[in-house]
Amino acid sequence: MKKEISALSALTIASAAVIPTIAVADESTTTPEVKTCEGASEATVSALKDVAAKEKAAQDAVTSAEQDVADAQEAKQLADELYAGAAAKSAKDAEAEKAAKKALDTATADMEAKKAPAEEADQNLSTAEADVTAKEQAVQQAEQDLAAAQDDQSAKQEAETAAEAARDTAKTAADEAAAATDAAQQAVDTQEQVINDAQSEADAAAQALTDAEDALTAAQNEKAAADTAVTNAQTALNNAQTALDEAKAATAAAKTKKDKAEEQLARGSAGFFERVGTTEAQQIVDGTSLDTPSWYSQWVHVGQEGDATTIENMRAGVELVVEGNRLRESEGVPALKLTDRLVAASQVKADSNRIYDQREGHTDAYGLKDNLAWGSSTTPGNGQSTTSPYRGWYWNEKAKYEQLIADGMDPEDLAQVNANWDDIGHYLVLTDPAHRNMFNGSNFNVTGIGVSTGNTGYGTAFSQNFGVAQEGEQTYTPEEYLERIDTYVEAIQRDIDAYDQAVAAEEVATTARDNAQTALDNAKDTQTAAEQKVTDAELDVATAENNKNTADTKLAEEQAKLPALQTALDDAKQKQSEADTKLDEAETKLSEATAAREQADQAVTDAEKALEAANKAVDDAKKVVADYKAAQEAYAKAVEAVEAATTAHNDAVESAAASEGVAQWRGDDATAAAQAVEDAEKNLTTAKDDVTSLQSQRAALEKTMQNECAAQSDPGTDPSTDPGTDPGTDPGTDPGTDPSTDPGTNPGTDPGTDTGDDTGDDTGPGTGTKSSLVDRAESDGTAGAGAGAAGNPAGAGAGAGAGSAGAAAGSSGAAQGSTGLSNTGAPVGGLALFAAASVGIGFTVKRRGKHAM
C-alpha cells in the first residue's frame, strides 16, 4: 500500500508541473519587436521573426518554471512538516512501548516470586483443612473427656465424705465396746487363765488378719505404681505417634520437593533457566517467547535424550566455548562471555539442524547469526577434542586462509576476502574483528553454543551464535557458567537426597512408636497382674477375717462355760473385736476413697491440659490454612497484573509499529518532494539558458539584416542584380546547404541528423534539446527520449518515457505537443510538457528503487 501511495504522489506532483506549463504556452503575450529595413532578405526577416517567437515562448517557459519551483518548494515544506510530526509521534510511541515492557517485566517477576508459595498452597491446602477438622474433633473429644473426669471427681468426693462419716461412727462404736470390755475384764480376772488359750488363738487370727491387710496395702500400692506406669507409657506412645506423624509429613514434603526436582532436571536447560530466574531464556527454550520460530515444535524436544536442551549437552556447549576462547586469544582476540539468552537460542537453533538432510540451516531466529557444523572427528589434532566443531571452523579454514594469503590474496581487500568467504568465513568470524562486523553488524562480545546429539547420518549438530550483550544483561565466563550448572545439579541432587533422609527418619520414628506401643502393652500386663494381686490379697483378708471370727467364736464358747461375768466379758470382747474390725474396714475404705478422689483430681488436671493443647493445635492448623489461602490470593492478583501489563504492552507495540510505518511513509514523501524541487529548479535553469541562447541568436540575425540593408544601399554590391552568384536571393538553388533560407524543406527531411549545434534555423526540437531532457530524466532514475520532427516551419514536439505513471504522462505530452502546434510557439510548449512528463517518470522509478533496497 505504501508503494502505491508513493507512486500516486509522484504522478500528482508531475501533473502539477504540467498544467501551468500548458496554460503559459496558450497565453498571448507580446513577442519581442522585430524592426526591418529595406534591402533585408526575406529569409533573414523570416528567421528573425521565428527566433523572436521562440524567445517569447522561452520566456513564458521561464515564468512557468519559476511557478513550478514555488509550487514544489511549498509541497516540500508541507511534506517536511508532516514527516517531522510523524517522527515525533513514532519516538513518543517507542518510549511508551519501552515503559509498557518495563511494567510487564516487573509484573512478571512479581508473579514468578509468588508462584512457588501458591503452588505449595494448592498442593497442601486440602491436607491442612483436613488437619483442622481432625484437630477440632480432638478438641471435642478432649472436652468430653474433661466433663467425664469432672463428673467422676464429684462422685469420688461424695464417696470420700461418706467414708469419713462411716469411719467416725465406727470409731465411736469401737470406743464404747472397749470401755465395756474393760469393765467386764475386771470381773473375770480370775478367769484369765482360761481365756488365755482362746485369746492366743484369737490373737493369732488377728495377726493373720493384720498381715493380710498389710499384704493388701502392698498390692494396692503396686497396682497404683502399675497404673502410673500405664499412664506414662500411654503418654510416651502419644508422643512417639506425634513424632511419627510429623516425620511422615516431612517425608511427604520431601517427596514433593524430590518430584519437583526430578521434573525440573528432566526439563534440562528449561528447568535450569527457571531455577535461576532467567525468564527470557526459559521462554526461548520452552517455545513461549514472542519471536519463537515457526519450526520450533518440529525440532525442539526439551530435556529428551540427545536434545540440545539436556544438561549434558548444555554443559558440552559451554566447554566448547572454553576451547573457542583459547583459539581466539591465540589470535589476539579477546575471549567471549556467555549469556543465558544466547545459550538458550543456540540450543534451539542446534536442534533445528539436528538432521542434516532436513536442516533449517542458517536462520535469523532471535535476531542472531550463527556458525553451523555437523559430525565429529575421530582423529583429533591441534589440541581440540574428537567432537569439536573448531576442527572445521578454525583449523581447516585457518590453513585455507593462510594458503590464500600465500597465493596473493590481500586480507584488507574485502572483495577478495568475500569471494573466498565459503572457505574461510567461519575462521574470520571467530578471529577477525573487521569481518565479524560484516557478519553480525557489530563487534560482538557474547556467544552461546548449542550441541544436539542423537541425530541421523552426520553425528552431532553444533550451532554457535554471536551477539552483543543487552543493557543490564548478565554475562559469564565459561568457567563461571560451568559452576552455575554444577551448582544447579548439586541443588537438585540435595532435594533428591533429602527425601531419602526423610524416609530414614520416618523409619526411626516408626521404630520408636512401635517400641512405645510394646512398653504400653507390657505396662498394661503388669497392671493386670497387680490388679490380680489386689484381688488375691482381698480374698486373703476375707479368709483371715473368717479365721479370726472362728477363733473368736471358739473363745466365746470357752468363755460361755465361765460364769456370767466371763460370758459378759466374752460378749464385750466380741463386740470390741467387731467394732475394731468395722473401724479398720471404715479406715481402709476412707483411704481408698481418698486415693480415688486424688486420682480423679489428677484426671481433671490432665484433661484440662489435654483440652488446652488440643485448642492450641486447632489454632496452629487454622493459621496454616490461612497462610495457604493468602498465598493463593496473592498469586491470583499477580497473574491478573501480568495479563493487564501484557495487554498494555501489546497495544504499545502495535501503536509504535503503526507510528513507525507512518513516519517511514512521510519520510518517503519528504524525499520525493525534495527531488521534485530539485527537478523544478533544473527545469528553470534550462529554460533560462534557452532564453539566453535565443537572445544571442536574435542579436546575430539583427546584425545580418543590418548588413544586408547596408549592402542594398550600395548599387555596386546589390545581390539582386546577380541572382546566379548570391545564394541568399536564390533560396531554391541550395536547399541543402543553407537551412536558414529553406525553412519549408529542411526541418522535415533532417529531424534526426541535427546534432544540436544548429540553433538558428531548425524549429523542431533536435537532439540538443533531447539530450538535456534525457539527461534530466536519467538523473532521476528513468529512461526517456525526445525526438523533433517537422513538415513545416512550426516543427513538432514529442515526449516518450518509460516507468509506470510517467510513461502515460510522456505519451500524453507527445499527443498534446503534436496537436497544439502553431507558428508562434507550440513547439516550445510541447518541449515543456515532455520535460514535465519525464520528471514524473524519473520520480516514480526512484521511489520504487528505494523500497526495493
Disulfide bonds with the S-S distance in Angstrom:
Cys37-Cys709 1.42
